[in-house]
């Protein structure tokens, strides 16, 4: 009987029409925002843990060994002996991880 009265009064009042919107926002947070924040945190930790001698790959695809680490920049020594200065944020990943990544052949 109580359920019938609630249905006649509009269910839970005006709140029931906001439930789908709230669920969409919660799903959006857990599937889009939270993983992106975790990825940014991991990248920042990786950039701060760089040290001299590490072999890395930049976002531009340049492979090299770190010759010098400063506060916000690093100096990369390339295979030909040249040196290039990059921001720490330009380092994509450790070269050993880049070489071990599976290659897609389609």
C-alpha positions as CSV (number, residue, x, y, z in Angstrom):
1,X,0.0,0.0,0.0
2,X,2.9,2.4,0.8
3,X,4.5,1.7,-2.6
4,X,1.2,2.5,-4.3
5,X,1.0,5.8,-2.4
6,X,4.6,6.7,-3.3
7,X,4.1,5.9,-6.9
8,X,1.0,8.1,-7.0
9,X,2.9,10.9,-5.3
10,X,5.7,10.7,-7.9
11,X,8.0,8.1,-6.4
12,X,10.7,9.7,-4.3
13,X,9.5,13.2,-5.2
14,X,11.6,15.2,-7.6
15,X,14.8,13.4,-6.7
16,X,14.1,10.4,-8.9
17,X,14.5,12.4,-12.1
18,X,18.0,13.4,-11.0
19,X,19.2,9.9,-10.2
20,X,20.2,9.1,-13.9
21,X,22.2,12.3,-14.1
22,X,24.0,11.5,-10.8
23,X,24.8,8.0,-12.0
24,X,26.2,9.4,-15.3
25,X,28.5,11.8,-13.4
26,X,29.7,9.0,-11.1
27,X,30.5,6.7,-14.0
28,X,32.2,9.5,-15.9
29,X,34.4,10.2,-12.8
30,X,35.4,6.6,-12.3
31,X,36.1,5.8,-16.0
32,X,37.5,9.1,-17.3
33,X,38.7,11.6,-14.7
34,X,40.2,9.2,-12.0
35,X,42.4,7.2,-14.4
36,X,43.6,10.4,-16.1
37,X,44.6,11.8,-12.7
38,X,46.5,8.6,-11.8
39,X,48.3,8.6,-15.2
40,X,49.4,12.2,-14.6
41,X,50.6,11.4,-11.1
42,X,52.6,8.4,-12.4
43,X,54.2,10.5,-15.1
44,X,55.2,13.2,-12.7
45,X,56.7,10.6,-10.3
46,X,58.6,9.1,-13.2
47,X,60.0,12.5,-14.3
48,X,61.1,13.3,-10.8
49,X,62.9,10.0,-10.4
50,X,65.1,10.4,-13.5
51,X,68.8,10.3,-12.8
52,X,72.1,10.5,-14.7
53,X,72.8,7.5,-16.8
54,X,69.2,6.4,-17.4
55,X,68.3,5.5,-21.0
56,X,65.1,7.2,-22.0
57,X,62.8,8.0,-25.0
58,X,61.3,11.5,-25.4
59,X,57.8,12.2,-26.6
60,X,59.4,13.2,-29.9
61,X,60.9,9.7,-30.2
62,X,64.5,10.7,-29.5
63,X,66.5,7.9,-27.8
64,X,69.4,8.9,-25.5
65,X,71.1,8.7,-22.2
66,X,70.7,11.3,-19.5
67,X,73.9,13.3,-19.1
68,X,72.7,15.9,-16.6
69,X,69.6,16.4,-14.5
70,X,68.5,19.9,-13.4
71,X,65.4,21.1,-11.5
72,X,63.1,21.2,-14.5
73,X,65.3,20.1,-17.4
74,X,67.5,17.2,-18.5
75,X,70.5,17.0,-20.9
76,X,70.3,14.0,-23.2
77,X,73.3,12.6,-24.9
78,X,72.3,11.0,-28.2
79,X,74.1,8.1,-30.0
80,X,76.1,10.4,-32.3
81,X,77.5,12.2,-29.3
82,X,75.2,15.3,-29.6
83,X,73.6,16.7,-26.5
84,X,70.0,18.1,-26.4
85,X,68.3,19.8,-23.4
86,X,64.6,18.9,-22.8
87,X,62.0,19.6,-20.1
88,X,61.5,16.7,-17.8
89,X,57.9,16.5,-19.0
90,X,59.1,15.6,-22.5
91,X,60.4,12.2,-21.3
92,X,57.9,9.6,-22.4
93,X,59.4,6.4,-20.9
94,X,62.4,4.3,-20.0
95,X,64.1,2.9,-23.1
96,X,64.2,-0.6,-21.7
97,X,60.4,-0.5,-21.5
98,X,60.1,0.9,-25.0
99,X,62.2,-1.9,-26.4
100,X,60.3,-4.6,-24.6
101,X,56.8,-3.2,-25.7
102,X,55.0,-5.5,-28.1
103,X,54.9,-4.3,-31.7
104,X,51.6,-4.5,-33.6
105,X,51.8,-5.9,-37.1
106,X,48.6,-5.3,-38.9
